[in-house]
């Protein structure tokens, strides 16, 4: 009789443990009552702050040109153009050619900022906890991997429009024509719109990452209750 009673207790215990584990598995993951949805919302808010506080700096005059983190330099095939023009005394034209590429990026980011805002709103963090506990730019890298291709397609025509607006096409046509007409030089022709689009996107993601790192490493940068609650988990 005693053996049967003990066996019955063991069966009950095993069943209870299985049921208990099922309940535990349904609890929010992340500790402190913070579930994946809350963590994902916190990550999106951090990226939003990156756009609001850091990317907007790029839209100002010299936002790219005087920011060493994102300044757009000449592509390799045009560096010889720059050097050759400077060697023959056309420094001002060479400077203007470099500056106007950055001006186009500054103008384009201003017009395209809503594109980045929508991208952040639409992103889903399938593994929000691991992203939260990752590197200082994990959320930005995740955003980049999920949006870069789509954003390029949307951003490229904005860059084209900005090239026309700031006169970049005319300046570079003049600059490259002068170079190609020089004796003993090999003609060059590069897709500057494609190049600047890629570099401008890199700049946007770089500045979002700057703000993400600030929020991760400085308590004073967590200016909302959600940011405080979520990023306390990674401290």
N, C-alpha and C positions, 0 to 999 in steps of 0.2 A: 504493500500500500504506500509506504514511504517512498519507495523507488518510483512508483507511478506519479506521485505528487511532485517529486523533484524533476522528473522528465517533463511534466506539464508546465512547471515554472520555466524550464529552459526554453520550451517552445514559445511560451508567452514572451519571454525576454527577447528571443531572437526576432519574433514578429514585431515587438515594440521598437527594437533598435532599427529595424528596416523602415518602419513608419516614421520614426524620429528622423532618420537620415533623409527621408523624402521631404519632410518638413523643412529641414535645414537647407536642402538643395533649392528650395523655393524662396528662401530668404534673400533679401538684396545683398549682392556682393559688393565689397569695398569697405566694409566696416563702418561703424558709427551710424548705421541706418542709411548710408548713402549707396544708392543702387547705380547700375550702369547708365540709366537715363540721366541721373543727376550729374554723374561724372562727364558724360557726353555734353550736357548743357554747359558745364563749367569750361570744358575745352573749347566749345564754340564761342563762349563769351570771351575767353582769352584771345582767340583769333580775331574776334570783332574788335577788341581793344587794340590789337596790333594794327588793324586797318585804320581805326579812328585816330590813334595817337602817333603812329609811325609812318604808315603809307601816305597819309595826308601831307607829311613833310616833303615827300617826293614831288608833290604837285606844285610846290612853290618854285619861284625862279631860283635856279642853281640847286634845286632839290636833288638832282642827280649829279650835276656838273661839279659841285663842291662837296659832295659826300663821298669820301674815299671808299666806303663800303660798297657803293653801287655805281660809281662813276663809270660811264660807258666809254671804253677805250676803242681804238680802231681795231678792226679785225686784222689778222696777220697779213693778209694779201694787200691791205691798204697802208700798212706801216711804212712800206718802202715809198709809197706815194708821199706820205707826210714828210719823211726824211729828205727825199729828193727836193721837194718844194722849199723846205727850210734851207737846204744847201744852196739854193739859187736865190735866196732872199725873200721868198714868199711866206714869211712866218705868219703874217696877219691872216692870210687866206687859209693856211693850215690850221691855225687856232680856231678860226670861224667854222671850218669844216667839222672839227671835233665838237665844238660847243653846240652846233646846231643839231647834232645827233642826240645830245642830252636834252636839248630844248624840246625836241619832238617827243621824247619819252616823258618829260615832265607834263607836257600838254596832254598826252594820251592817257596817262594814269589819272589825271583829273577827270577826264570824261569817262574812263572805264572803271572808276572806283565802285559804282553800283554792281558791276559784274562780279567783283570779288566778294562783296557783301552777300549777294545771292548765292555764290558758291559756298560760302561758309554756312549759310542757313540750310542749304540742301545737303550738306555732308552728313553721313551717318558713321558713327564710330562703333564698328562691330566689336572691337576689343578695347573699349575705352579705358579700363583699368590699367592694362599693360602700357597703353600710350601715356597715361598719366604718370606711371612709374618709370617711364623711359628717360631718354636724354632730354636736355634742356630745349631742344627744338623738335621733339618727337611729333607733337601735334601739327606743327608747320610742315614737317616732312610728309606726314600723312595727307594733309591738305594738298600738298604739291603732287603727290603720286595720284591722287584722285581727281585733280582738276586741271593739271597743266596742259594736257592735250586739248581739252575743250576750250580752256581760256585762251590758248594760242589762236584758235580759230576765230574767237570773238574779238581778240585784242589786235590781231594783224590789220584788219581794215581801219581800226581806230588809229593805229600808227601811220598808215598810209595817208589818212586824212590830216593828221598832225604834221606830217612831212610837208604837205602842201601849205598848211597854215603858217608854219614857221619858215618856209622857203628853203627847206633842206634839199629838196630835189634840184632846185636851180643852182644852189651853191655847190653841190657835189657834182653836178653835170659840168659846171665851169671848172671845178678843181681837177676832175679826172680828165677832162678834155685837155687842159693845160699840160698835165702830166703825160698823157698819151702822145702829145705832139712834140715832146722833147726827144732829141736824138738819142739813140742807144738805150731806149727804155722799151720794156715789153708791155703792151697794152693790158690794162686791167678792166674788169667789169664785175662788180659784185652786187648781190641783192641786199642792199642796205636795209630795206624794210624788214626783211626776214631777220637779219642780224639784230637790229634794234628791238624788234618784237621779243626775241629770245632774251636779250640782255635786260630789257625793261621788266619782263616777267621775273627773271632772276632777282632783280632789285626789289620788286614787291615782296616776294617770298622772304628775302633776306631781312627786310624791315619788320615783317610780321614775326619772324623768329627772334628779333631783338626784343620785342615786347613780351613774347612768350617766356624768354629767359628771365626778363625782369620780374614777371609775375611768379615764376618758379623760385627765384632766389631772394626776392625782397618782399617781406611781409607788407611793407608800406604800399606796394603796387597792387595788392589785392583789395581793391576799393569797393567790392560788393560782398554781401553775405555769402553768395554762391561761390565766388572765387575763394574766399577764406575757408569755407567748409570743404570744398573739393581739393584744393591744393595743400591743405593741412595733411591730407593722406600721404603725400609724397615727401613730406618733411622728415 
